[in-house]
Amino acid sequence: MKKDRLFYSANLVGLTVFLYLMLSTLLRGALSLFLAVYQPGAALHNPVGLPELLIQLLNLACSVVNLGVPLWLLCRTMRPLNVRIPHAKVPRKQLLTALPIFLLFTTLCTALANGLRIVLDKGGYSVPEAAQLPSGNLALFFCFIATCVVPAVGEELLFRGGIQQLLRPWGDWFAILVTSFFFSFLHHDLSQLPSIFAMSVFLGYVAVVTGSVRAGILLHFANNLSSFLLLWARQRLDATNLLGLSILLFAIYIACGLFALLQLRRVGLLRPLARYTVPKNQMGRWERLLYAPICSFTALLLILTTVMEYFR
C-alpha cells in the first residue's frame, strides 16, 4: 500500500478525520451523560442548573482532546513519510497584509452565509442557534480560550499543517481543495458550508505561499475573535450600540482590506502555486483518492451527516 503514496496518504487523511468526528461525538455524549448524572435533565447543549465555569472547563477539555488526539496520530504517522508541519517565521509585511484581506473576505463570506440561511430557512431548514456566552468573567475567559484560541491553533495545525502538507506532493491546489472539503463538512452546517470552504481555501493558500502555519493561526484567531466580539456585543449591548459597532467593524474591514489588496504583489502574497502533472498511463489524483476506502468512507459519512442535519 505504501508503494502508492497518494493511496496511503488519502487513507491516512480519512482515518484522521474519522477519528476527529468520532471523538467529537463520543466526548460530547460522555460529557452529557456525566452532566445528567450530576444534574438530572442536564446535557452539554442544555446545562440547566450547572455552574457556568464547570461547563466552560468541560468544553475546553473536550476541544483540546478532540483536536489533540488526531493531531498526535497524524504527526506520528507523518514521520516515516518524511513530512513535517511547516513553521517558518512569516515576514511581518505579509502578516499585516494578509490579515485585513482575510477579515474583508470573512465579512463577505458571512454575508453569503446569512443569505443562504434565508433561502434554506424557507425550505424548512433549522439554522443552528448561536452559542450563549457565560455571564461570569472567569467562565467567559475559558469560553474565549475554547472558542477562539484552541480552534485557531489546533485546526490550523491539523488541517493546514498536517493534512494539507501531507497531500502537497500531488499539487498545492489539490491539497488545498481536499483539505477544505473535509474542513467545511466537519462543521455540519449547510448554511455556512460554502463560506467555510472558501475561508479554508484562503487559509490553505496563505499557508503555501508563506511556507508556515503561523500566518493561518493568526488569521483564524482574528476571525474567531471578531465573531466572539460580535456575539458578546449582541448579548450585552442594546440594538443601537450593536448596530453602531457592527457598522464600524464592517467599515474598518472594508477600508483596510481594499488597501491591503493593493499591496499583495509587493509583499509576495500573490503568486501561482506549484502544479502537478499526472504521468501517462496512470490513474488520476482524484480517482486514486476515491479508490482509497477509508478516505471515501469518511467523505461519504460527512456528506450524509451534513445532509441529515437539513432534514432534522
N, C-alpha and C positions, 0 to 999 in steps of 0.2 A: 504493500500500500504506500510506503514511503517513496517508492520509485516515482510515482506521480505526485509531486509535491503539492499541486493545487488540490487534488483529491483529498490528500491528507490534511492540508490546511483548512479546506472547506468543512470537513468533518469536525475538526478541532474548533472552528468558529461556531458551528451548530451546537456542539457539546457545551461550549462556554455559555452561549445564550440560553440554552435549555436549562443549564444549572442555575443561571440567574433567575429565570422565570419560575422554576420550581422552588428555589429558595425563598423567593418573594411570597409565593402562595403559602408555603409551609410555615414560614416565620410569622406571617400575619395571622394565619389560622391558629397557630400555637399561642400567640400572644392574646388573641381574642378569647381563646379558651381559658387562659390563665386569668384574664380580667373578669371573665364570667364567674370563675370560682371565687375571686377576690371580692367581686361586687355583682350579685345576681342581676342578669339582664344587661350587663355592660359588655362592650366589644371595642375593638380598636377604632372602628369607624363611628362608634356611638358610646363614648366613655362617660356615661352618666354616673354621677356620684363618685368619681375618681379624682384624685389630685392632678392638677394640670402638669405639675413638674414630673410626676411619675409617667404620664402619657408621653411627654416630650422626650424623656430619657429612654423610654422603650422604643420610640420612633427612631431616635438617634442610633441606638444599638442595632436596631433592625437594618437601617440604611448602611451602617458600617459593615455588618456581616454580609448583607446581600451583595454589596459591591466588592468586598474584600476577598471573599472565598473564590468567586470566579476569576478575579484578577490574579490571585495567587496561583490558581491552577494554570491559567494561561501563561503566566511568566515562567513557571516551572517547565511547561511543555515547549515553550518557545526556545529555551536554551539549547537543546540538541539541534535545533534548526538554525542556530547562529543568528537569531533575530533578537534585537534589543529595542526597548522603548526609547525613542529619541528624546533627549532632554538638554539639547544645546541651548546656550544663552541666546535670547532673542534681542536684536537691536532695539533700543528704546524708540527710535523713529518708527519702526514697523509696528510696535505695540500702540503707540499714540495715534497711528493712522488707522489701524485695523479696528480699534475699539469704537470710535464714533460711527464708522461704517456699519459695524455689526449691530450696534444699537438702533441705527436707522433701519437696517434690514429686518431686525426682530420686530420693530414697530409696524412695518408693512406686513410682516407675517402674522402679527396679532390681528391686524385689520382683516386679513384674509380669513383667519380662523373664526373671527366674530361673524363675518358674512356667511361662512359655511355653516356655522351654528344656526343661524336664522333659517337657512334652507333646510337643514336636517331637522330642526325643530318642527317645521311644518309637516315633515314626513313622519313625525311621531318619535323622533329620537330624543332620549332624555339626556341632556348635557350634564356631565358630572358637576356636582356643586363645588364651589370654591372652598378651599380649606378655611377653617376659622382659627385665627391666631389666638393664643392664650393671652390672658389679661395680666398675669404676673410677670414681673421683669425677668426673673431668673428662668422661668418657663419659656418666655419669649426669646431669651438668649439661646437656649438649647434648640428651640424651634428654628431659629435663624441658622444655627450650625447644621442642623439636619436637612434643611431645605435649600440652603444657599451654598454652604461650604463643601459638605460631603459629596453632593451630586456633581458639583463643578470639578472637584479633584478626582473622585472615583470614576465617574463616567468618562471623563477625558482620557484618563489612564487606560481604562478598559477598552473603550471603543476606538478612539483615535490613536492612542499609543499602542494598544495591543492588537485588536482585530484588524484595523486598517493597515498597520505596519506589517502584519503577517501576510496580507494579501497584496502588498505593493509590488512584489516581483512580477506580477501579471498585469501591471498597468496602474497608474495612480488613479485615474478616473474609475476604473473597475473597482479598486479597493474602496474608494470614497462612496460609490453608489451602493455597493453591497453592505458596507458598514451603516450607511444611512437608512437602508431598508430595515435592518434589524433594530437600529436605534429608534426609529419612528414608530414601528409596530409594537415595541415593548411598552409604549405609553398607553395603548389600548383606548385611544380617543379618536374617533373618526373625524371629528370637527377640527382637531389640531394636527391630524396626520400629514397633510401637505406642508403646513408651516414648519413642523418639527423636522420633516425630511429636508426641506430647503435650508433650515438653520444648520442641520448636521452636515450638509454638503459644504456650506460656508466654512464651518469649523474644520472639516476634513481638508479643504483646500488650503486654509491657513497653516494647518499642521504640516502639510507637504512643503509649502513654499518656505516656511520658517525653519523647517527641519527640527521642530520641537513641539512638545505638547504644552509647554508653559504658556504660550500665547492663547491656546484654546482654553486652558484652565481660567485664565484671566477673563476672556470674553464670556465664557459660560457663567462665571461668577457674577459678572456685571449684569448679564441678562436676568439671572436669578434674583440679584439684589434689586433690580428695577421692579420686577414682579412682586417681590416681597414688600417693597416700599409702597406700591400702589394698593396692595391688599391691606397693609396696615392703615393707610390713609382712608380706604373705603370703610374700615371699621371704626376709625377714631375721629374722622373729620365730618363736618356737615357737607351737604350737597354743593354749596357754593365754593367752599375751600377745596373740596375734592376736585371739582371741575377746574378750578384755577391751577392746582398742582398738575393735573393731567395735561392741560394745555401748555403749561410751562415746560414740562418734560418733553412733550411732543415737539415743541418749537426748538428746544435745545438739541434734540436728537436729529431733527431735520437739518438745522443750520450747520451743526458740527459735522454731520455725515456727508452733506453735499460738499463742504470744504475739503474734507479728508479724501473724497473721491478724486479730487484734482491732484492729490499727492501720491496716488497709487504707484504709478510707474517710476516716479522719482525715488521712492523708498524701496523699490524692488519687490513689491507685493503683487505686481501684475506681470505674470509670465506664463507661457504654456507649460503644461505638465508632461512628464515622460510618457511616451506611448509604448505599447507592447504589440508586437506582431506575432500572430499565431503561425508557427511553422506549417508548411504544406503537409497534407495527409494526416493532420492531427485534429482531434475534436476541439471545438472552440471552447473558450473560457466559460461561457455561460452554460453550455451543455455539460461540461465537466462538473460545474458547480451543482447543477440539478441532479446529476448522477451520484453525487455524494449523499448517501442515505440519511445520515444524521443531520446534515445541513438542510436537506429538502424537508425532512420531517419537522424540524424546528420552525422553518419558514411557514409551512402549511399550518402548524399549530398556532403560530402567532396570527396569521390571517384569519383563521377560524375564530379564535378568541376575540379578536377585534370586531369582526362582523357580528358575533353573538352579542356583544355589548350594544349594538344598534337595535337588536330585537328584544333586549331585556325589558 
